[in-house]
Amino acid sequence: MADYSASAVRPITEPLPIGRESAAAPSCLPKEQRAPWPWQSTWPFAMLMVVSIFNYLDRSLLGLALPAIKAEMGVSDTALGLVSGVAFIVIYSLMGLPIAWAADRFNRRTIISIGLAFWSAVTLATGWVTNIWQLAFARFCLGAGEASSTAPANSMIADLFHPTRRPLALAIYGIAATISHIVLFPIAGWIAETYGWRAMFIAAGVPGIVAALVFRLTVREPARTAPRPAHSRSPIAAIKTDVRALLANRCYAWMLLGMTFMGSNIWATGSWTPTFFQRVHGLTMAEAATIIGPSRGFLGAAGILLGGLLVDRLRKSQLRWRVGIPALACLAIGPAELLFLLGEETAIWVLGFAGASFFTLLHQGPIYAAVVNVVAPDQRALAIAMLLLGGGLVGNIIGPTAVGILNDVLAADFGQSAIRYSLLLIAITPLCAGACFWQASRLYVRTANEEG
């Protein structure tokens, strides 16, 4: 078996002062000066993608099962919105900060493997819940476990790849969500339709536990490109100081706000799109999963890869487009969502759904790459965790929870079609995100020039 220990995976480059990695990014270098793809990093990177696939799958299953759970447990859409959104994301977002702080200082491989094993066990246990309170507790525990994944993984990827390869690497990493939709979501829908929604959770939990063991045994902690922060301060004091420093970075602050708006879109879409298909278009769980999975998967993957490839080929004179391209992608989502939600003809709403699927995740790889380039190396995991806090916690408050409340409020006038108008939120928030990213793109240039 190949050795992926810290000694085998050397830093690709010496650590650069904050801001100088931005100046050395792929957009700034001629093709012949870019670093080659580090093949010794491929196995750890592939396993990180496997972890992310289970991350997205396990959190998405509840959205597919909401109509069946509503019928079985007799609860309101408001309650379902709170369980699918707030119960998960509060702990997910808040736990992300201390876990990210730990990931900047301790073994990230261990943190991720323990987290995957825990949340997979929780997914398995969800198949035996009997009431809404048990389901809420399961979602709460799921959020605690999944908080261990994204920020530490992004930090590991930053150390596995040269700055000139990070945008493409992070774009490929983002495809994990689409792989989950393409391959596993339709299977989950078939299991739910054939054997019941509980069997779907059980079937998803077992392989996640196996993957956690494989990750722990075959992946080693990569050598860091920056020294670990000193432990002279208490964790709480250190986190407060680092958070203040991140928020003082105006470019990062605008990207954080933009990710918050996009989080509301992504979480609301993931929670309520299956229900929209079932209520408005009369589809079964299996039919909804078959449409959502491949559409979001293939088109989402195409958008993610396009974003990564476009940014990877930018020149130094086009530096602002590292963030400007995500801004334009977000601005394109709003009209697409309107066609999807309000279109009566099949061709119209299919076109809207396809457009939204293509553009929704295009921003993630470039934005994550931009973030790790404008913050200090020892604050990368914390910076990503704050993006997850904004996009997760705040995004859920104005996302799935708000949609659930509006469903109940509008049901008296619109019946089952109320969800069509509640989901108009997912057409508004991407426009706000696009405006934030556009402002960040202007500051990105200035930050790179001043610090590079």
C-alpha positions as CSV (number, residue, x, y, z in Angstrom):
1,M,0.0,0.0,0.0
2,A,1.3,3.4,-0.9
3,D,2.6,5.5,1.9
4,Y,0.7,8.7,2.3
5,S,2.3,9.8,5.5
6,A,3.5,13.3,6.2
7,S,6.9,12.4,5.0
8,A,5.6,11.1,1.7
9,V,3.4,14.2,1.0
10,R,5.8,17.1,1.1
11,P,4.7,20.7,1.0
12,I,4.5,21.8,-2.7
13,T,6.0,25.1,-1.9
14,E,7.4,27.0,1.0
15,P,4.9,29.1,3.0
16,L,4.3,32.5,1.6
17,P,3.3,35.6,3.5
18,I,-0.4,36.4,3.6
19,G,-1.4,37.8,0.2
20,R,1.6,36.4,-1.7
21,E,-0.1,33.2,-2.5
22,S,-2.8,35.3,-4.2
23,A,-0.1,36.9,-6.3
24,A,1.2,33.4,-7.2
25,A,-2.2,32.0,-8.0
26,P,-2.8,30.3,-11.4
27,S,-4.5,33.4,-12.7
28,C,-1.2,35.2,-12.3
29,L,1.3,32.8,-13.8
30,P,2.0,31.8,-17.4
31,K,1.1,28.2,-18.2
32,E,4.7,27.0,-18.2
33,Q,5.3,28.4,-14.7
34,R,2.3,26.6,-13.1
35,A,3.0,23.6,-10.8
36,P,2.1,20.1,-12.1
37,W,-0.7,18.1,-10.6
38,P,0.8,16.4,-7.5
39,W,0.0,12.8,-8.1
40,Q,1.2,11.7,-4.6
41,S,-1.8,13.7,-3.3
42,T,-4.4,11.9,-5.4
43,W,-5.3,9.2,-2.9
44,P,-5.8,11.5,0.1
45,F,-7.8,13.8,-2.2
46,A,-10.0,11.0,-3.5
47,M,-10.8,9.9,0.1
48,L,-11.6,13.5,1.1
49,M,-14.1,13.4,-1.8
50,V,-15.6,10.2,-0.6
51,V,-16.1,11.8,2.8
52,S,-17.8,14.8,1.2
53,I,-20.0,12.5,-0.9
54,F,-21.4,11.0,2.3
55,N,-21.6,14.4,3.9
56,Y,-23.9,15.7,1.2
57,L,-25.9,12.5,0.8
58,D,-26.7,12.0,4.5
59,R,-27.9,15.6,5.0
60,S,-30.0,15.5,1.9
61,L,-32.0,12.3,2.7
62,L,-34.5,14.1,5.0
63,G,-35.6,16.4,2.2
64,L,-36.6,13.4,0.1
65,A,-38.5,11.8,3.0
66,L,-40.4,14.9,4.2
67,P,-43.8,14.1,2.6
68,A,-43.7,10.6,3.9
69,I,-42.7,11.8,7.4
70,K,-45.4,14.4,7.4
71,A,-48.0,11.8,6.5
72,E,-46.7,9.4,9.2
73,M,-46.1,11.8,12.1
74,G,-48.8,14.3,11.3
75,V,-46.7,17.4,11.8
76,S,-46.8,20.8,10.1
77,D,-44.5,22.2,7.4
78,T,-43.2,24.7,9.9
79,A,-42.1,21.8,12.2
80,L,-40.5,20.0,9.2
81,G,-38.7,23.2,8.2
82,L,-37.3,23.6,11.7
83,V,-36.2,19.9,11.9
84,S,-34.6,19.8,8.4
85,G,-33.0,23.2,8.8
86,V,-32.5,24.7,12.3
87,A,-32.1,21.4,14.2
88,F,-29.2,20.5,11.9
89,I,-27.6,23.7,11.1
90,V,-27.4,25.4,14.5
91,I,-25.0,22.7,15.9
92,Y,-23.4,22.2,12.5
93,S,-22.4,25.9,12.2
94,L,-21.5,26.5,15.9
95,M,-19.4,23.4,16.2
96,G,-17.6,24.3,13.0
97,L,-15.7,27.1,14.6
98,P,-14.0,25.2,17.5
99,I,-13.5,22.2,15.1
100,A,-11.9,24.4,12.6
101,W,-9.7,26.0,15.3
102,A,-8.6,22.5,16.3
103,A,-8.0,21.6,12.6
104,D,-5.6,24.5,12.3
105,R,-3.6,23.0,15.2
106,F,-4.1,19.3,15.4
107,N,-4.4,16.1,13.2
108,R,-7.1,16.8,10.6
109,R,-7.2,13.2,9.4
110,T,-8.3,12.0,12.9
111,I,-10.9,14.8,13.2
112,I,-12.5,13.9,9.8
113,S,-12.5,10.1,10.3
114,I,-14.1,10.3,13.8
115,G,-16.7,12.8,12.5
116,L,-17.6,10.5,9.5
117,A,-18.0,7.5,11.7
118,F,-20.2,9.4,14.2
119,W,-22.6,11.0,11.6
120,S,-22.9,7.8,9.7
121,A,-24.0,6.0,12.9
122,V,-26.5,8.8,13.4
123,T,-27.8,8.4,9.9
124,L,-28.2,4.7,10.5
125,A,-30.1,5.4,13.8
126,T,-32.4,7.8,12.0
127,G,-34.1,4.8,10.5
128,W,-35.5,3.9,13.9
129,V,-36.9,7.2,15.0
130,T,-40.6,7.2,16.0
131,N,-41.6,10.8,16.5
132,I,-40.6,14.3,15.5
133,W,-38.6,14.9,18.7
134,Q,-36.4,11.9,18.1
135,L,-36.0,13.0,14.5
136,A,-34.9,16.5,15.6
137,F,-32.4,15.0,18.0
138,A,-31.0,12.9,15.2
139,R,-30.6,15.9,13.0
140,F,-28.9,17.8,15.8
141,C,-26.4,15.0,16.2
142,L,-25.9,14.7,12.4
143,G,-25.0,18.4,12.3
144,A,-22.5,17.9,15.1
145,G,-20.8,15.1,13.2
146,E,-20.8,16.7,9.8
147,A,-19.2,19.9,11.2
148,S,-15.9,17.9,11.3
149,S,-15.7,17.6,7.5
150,T,-15.6,20.6,5.2
151,A,-13.3,23.1,7.0
152,P,-10.6,20.5,7.9
153,A,-10.9,19.0,4.4
154,N,-10.3,22.4,2.7
155,S,-7.3,23.0,5.0
156,M,-5.9,19.6,4.0
157,I,-6.4,20.3,0.3
158,A,-4.6,23.7,0.7
159,D,-1.6,21.8,2.0
160,L,-1.8,19.0,-0.6
161,F,-1.8,21.3,-3.6
162,H,0.3,24.3,-4.8
163,P,-1.6,27.6,-4.9
164,T,-1.6,27.3,-8.7
165,R,-3.6,24.1,-8.5
166,R,-6.0,24.9,-5.7
167,P,-8.8,26.5,-7.7
168,L,-9.1,23.4,-9.9
169,A,-8.6,21.0,-6.9
170,L,-11.3,22.7,-4.9
171,A,-13.6,22.8,-7.9
172,I,-13.1,19.0,-8.4
173,Y,-13.7,18.6,-4.6
174,G,-17.0,20.4,-5.1
175,I,-18.1,17.7,-7.5
176,A,-18.6,15.4,-4.5
177,A,-22.1,17.0,-4.1
178,T,-23.0,16.3,-7.7
179,I,-21.7,12.7,-7.5
180,S,-23.9,12.2,-4.5
181,H,-26.9,13.5,-6.6
182,I,-26.0,11.5,-9.7
183,V,-25.2,8.1,-8.2
184,L,-26.6,7.8,-4.7
185,F,-29.7,10.1,-4.6
186,P,-31.7,8.1,-7.2
187,I,-30.7,4.8,-5.4
188,A,-31.9,6.3,-2.1
189,G,-35.2,7.4,-3.7
190,W,-35.7,3.8,-5.1
191,I,-35.0,2.3,-1.6
192,A,-37.4,4.8,0.0
193,E,-40.2,4.1,-2.6
194,T,-39.7,0.3,-2.4
195,Y,-38.8,-0.4,1.2
196,G,-39.9,2.8,3.1
197,W,-38.1,6.0,4.1
198,R,-36.5,4.3,7.1
199,A,-34.7,1.8,5.0
200,M,-33.1,4.6,3.0
201,F,-31.4,6.0,6.1
202,I,-30.2,2.6,7.2
203,A,-28.7,1.8,3.8
204,A,-26.9,5.2,3.8
205,G,-25.4,4.8,7.3
206,V,-23.6,1.5,7.0
207,P,-21.2,2.3,4.1
208,G,-20.3,5.6,5.7
209,I,-19.0,3.7,8.8
210,V,-16.9,1.5,6.5
211,A,-15.5,4.6,4.7
212,A,-14.5,6.2,8.0
213,L,-12.4,3.1,8.8
214,V,-10.7,3.1,5.3
215,F,-10.0,6.9,5.6
216,R,-8.4,6.4,9.0
217,L,-6.2,3.5,7.9
218,T,-5.0,4.8,4.5
219,V,-4.8,8.6,4.7
220,R,-2.0,10.4,6.6
221,E,-1.9,13.9,7.7
222,P,-0.1,16.1,5.1
223,A,2.8,18.3,6.0
224,R,1.6,21.9,6.6
225,T,2.7,24.8,4.5
226,A,2.7,27.0,7.6
227,P,3.7,26.5,11.2
228,R,0.9,25.6,13.6
229,P,-0.2,28.5,15.7
230,A,1.2,28.7,19.2
231,H,-0.9,27.6,22.1
232,S,-0.2,30.6,24.4
233,R,-3.8,31.8,24.3
234,S,-6.9,29.9,25.4
235,P,-9.0,28.5,22.5
236,I,-11.9,31.0,23.1
237,A,-9.6,34.0,23.2
238,A,-7.7,32.8,20.1
239,I,-10.9,32.2,18.2
240,K,-12.2,35.7,19.1
241,T,-9.0,37.3,18.0
242,D,-8.8,35.4,14.7
243,V,-12.5,36.1,13.9
244,R,-12.0,39.8,14.4
245,A,-9.0,39.7,12.1
246,L,-11.0,37.9,9.4
247,L,-13.9,40.3,9.6
248,A,-11.5,43.2,9.3
249,N,-10.5,41.8,5.9
250,R,-13.2,43.6,3.8
251,C,-12.7,41.3,0.8
252,Y,-13.2,38.2,3.0
253,A,-16.2,39.9,4.7
254,W,-18.0,40.5,1.4
255,M,-17.3,36.9,0.3
256,L,-18.7,35.7,3.7
257,L,-21.9,37.7,3.1
258,G,-22.3,36.4,-0.4
259,M,-21.8,32.8,0.8
260,T,-24.5,33.5,3.5
261,F,-27.0,34.5,0.8
262,M,-26.1,31.5,-1.4
263,G,-26.4,29.2,1.7
264,S,-30.0,30.2,2.0
265,N,-30.6,29.2,-1.6
266,I,-28.8,25.9,-1.4
267,W,-30.3,24.8,1.9
268,A,-33.8,25.8,0.9
269,T,-33.5,24.1,-2.5
270,G,-32.1,20.9,-0.9
271,S,-34.8,20.7,1.7
272,W,-37.9,21.6,-0.3
273,T,-37.3,20.8,-4.0
274,P,-38.4,17.1,-3.6
275,T,-41.6,18.3,-1.9
276,F,-42.1,20.9,-4.6
277,F,-42.0,18.2,-7.3
278,Q,-44.4,16.0,-5.3
279,R,-46.9,18.7,-4.5
280,V,-46.9,20.8,-7.7
281,H,-46.1,18.1,-10.3
282,G,-47.5,15.1,-8.6
283,L,-44.3,13.0,-8.7
284,T,-43.4,10.1,-6.3
285,M,-40.3,10.1,-4.2
286,A,-38.5,7.8,-6.6
287,E,-39.5,10.0,-9.6
288,A,-38.5,13.2,-7.8
289,A,-35.1,11.6,-6.9
290,T,-34.6,10.4,-10.5
291,I,-35.1,14.0,-11.8
292,I,-33.2,15.8,-9.1
293,G,-30.3,13.5,-8.8
294,P,-29.0,13.4,-12.4
295,S,-30.0,17.0,-13.2
296,R,-28.4,18.5,-10.2
297,G,-25.5,16.1,-10.5
298,F,-24.5,16.3,-14.2
299,L,-25.3,19.9,-14.7
300,G,-24.0,20.9,-11.3
301,A,-20.7,19.1,-12.0
302,A,-20.4,20.8,-15.4
303,G,-20.9,24.2,-13.7
304,I,-18.4,23.4,-10.9
305,L,-15.8,22.3,-13.4
306,L,-16.4,25.3,-15.7
307,G,-15.9,27.6,-12.7
308,G,-12.6,25.9,-11.7
309,L,-11.3,25.8,-15.3
310,L,-12.1,29.4,-16.0
311,V,-10.4,30.6,-12.9
312,D,-7.4,28.3,-13.5
313,R,-6.7,30.0,-16.8
314,L,-7.0,33.6,-15.9
315,R,-4.1,35.9,-16.3
316,K,-2.7,38.4,-13.8
317,S,-4.4,41.3,-15.6
318,Q,-7.7,39.4,-15.0
319,L,-7.2,38.8,-11.3
320,R,-10.6,40.3,-10.2
321,W,-12.5,37.7,-12.2
322,R,-11.4,35.0,-9.7
323,V,-14.3,36.4,-7.8
324,G,-16.1,38.1,-10.6
325,I,-17.0,34.9,-12.4
326,P,-18.8,33.5,-9.3
327,A,-20.6,36.8,-9.1
328,L,-22.0,36.5,-12.6
329,A,-22.9,32.9,-12.0
330,C,-25.0,33.8,-9.0
331,L,-26.8,36.6,-10.9
332,A,-27.8,34.1,-13.5
333,I,-29.5,31.8,-10.9
334,G,-32.3,34.2,-10.1
335,P,-34.0,34.2,-13.5
336,A,-33.5,30.5,-13.8
337,E,-35.2,29.8,-10.5
338,L,-38.2,32.0,-11.6
339,L,-38.6,29.9,-14.7
340,F,-38.5,26.8,-12.6
341,L,-40.9,27.8,-10.0
342,L,-43.5,29.7,-12.0
343,G,-43.3,27.9,-15.4
344,E,-46.5,26.1,-16.3
345,E,-45.2,24.4,-19.5
346,T,-42.9,21.5,-18.9
347,A,-40.3,22.9,-21.3
348,I,-40.1,26.1,-19.4
349,W,-39.7,24.8,-15.9
350,V,-37.3,22.1,-17.1
351,L,-35.2,24.8,-18.7
352,G,-35.3,26.8,-15.5
353,F,-34.4,23.8,-13.4
354,A,-31.5,23.0,-15.7
355,G,-30.1,26.5,-15.6
356,A,-30.3,26.7,-11.8
357,S,-28.7,23.3,-11.5
358,F,-25.8,24.4,-13.7
359,F,-25.1,27.8,-12.0
360,T,-25.9,27.0,-8.3
361,L,-22.5,25.5,-7.3
362,L,-20.3,27.2,-9.9
363,H,-19.2,29.7,-7.3
364,Q,-17.9,27.3,-4.6
365,G,-14.5,26.3,-5.9
366,P,-13.4,29.7,-6.9
367,I,-14.6,31.3,-3.7
368,Y,-13.0,28.8,-1.5
369,A,-9.8,29.2,-3.4
370,A,-10.0,33.0,-3.2
371,V,-10.6,32.7,0.6
372,V,-7.5,30.6,1.3
373,N,-5.5,33.1,-0.7
374,V,-6.6,36.2,1.1
375,V,-6.4,34.9,4.7
376,A,-3.4,33.9,6.8
377,P,-2.4,30.2,6.3
378,D,-3.0,29.5,10.0
379,Q,-6.6,30.8,9.7
380,R,-7.7,28.9,6.6
381,A,-9.9,26.3,8.4
382,L,-11.4,28.9,10.6
383,A,-12.1,31.1,7.6
384,I,-13.9,28.3,5.8
385,A,-15.8,27.4,9.0
386,M,-17.1,31.0,9.2
387,L,-18.3,30.7,5.6
388,L,-20.2,27.6,6.7
389,L,-21.5,29.4,9.7
390,G,-22.9,32.2,7.6
391,G,-24.2,30.0,4.8
392,G,-25.4,27.4,7.2
393,L,-26.9,29.1,10.3
394,V,-28.1,32.3,8.8
395,G,-28.8,30.7,5.5
396,N,-31.1,28.2,7.1
397,I,-33.0,30.9,9.0
398,I,-33.9,32.7,5.7
399,G,-33.9,29.4,3.8
400,P,-35.7,26.1,4.6
401,T,-37.2,27.4,7.9
402,A,-38.7,30.5,6.2
403,V,-40.0,28.4,3.4
404,G,-41.7,26.0,5.8
405,I,-43.4,28.9,7.7
406,L,-44.5,30.5,4.5
407,N,-46.0,27.2,3.3
408,D,-48.3,27.1,6.3
409,V,-49.2,30.8,6.0
410,L,-50.0,30.6,2.3
411,A,-51.7,27.2,2.4
412,A,-55.1,28.7,3.1
413,D,-55.0,30.6,-0.2
414,F,-53.0,28.4,-2.4
415,G,-53.2,24.9,-1.0
416,Q,-50.5,22.5,-2.3
417,S,-49.3,25.2,-4.6
418,A,-48.2,27.4,-1.7
419,I,-44.7,26.0,-1.9
420,R,-44.4,27.5,-5.4
421,Y,-44.5,31.0,-4.0
422,S,-42.7,30.3,-0.7
423,L,-39.7,29.1,-2.8
424,L,-39.4,32.5,-4.5
425,L,-36.8,33.1,-1.8
426,I,-34.4,31.0,-3.8
427,A,-34.7,33.4,-6.7
428,I,-33.9,36.5,-4.6
429,T,-31.0,35.4,-2.5
430,P,-28.6,34.5,-5.4
431,L,-29.0,38.1,-6.7
432,C,-27.9,39.4,-3.4
433,A,-25.0,37.0,-3.3
434,G,-23.9,38.1,-6.8
435,A,-23.8,41.7,-5.7
436,C,-21.7,40.8,-2.7
437,F,-19.2,38.7,-4.8
438,W,-19.0,41.6,-7.3
439,Q,-17.9,44.0,-4.6
440,A,-15.4,41.4,-3.2
441,S,-13.9,41.1,-6.7
442,R,-13.0,44.7,-6.7
443,L,-11.4,44.4,-3.3
444,Y,-9.6,41.2,-4.2
445,V,-7.6,43.1,-6.8
446,R,-6.7,45.8,-4.3
447,T,-5.8,43.3,-1.6
448,A,-3.5,41.3,-3.9
449,N,-1.8,44.4,-5.1
450,E,-1.3,45.9,-1.7
451,E,-0.1,42.6,-0.1
452,G,1.6,41.1,-3.1
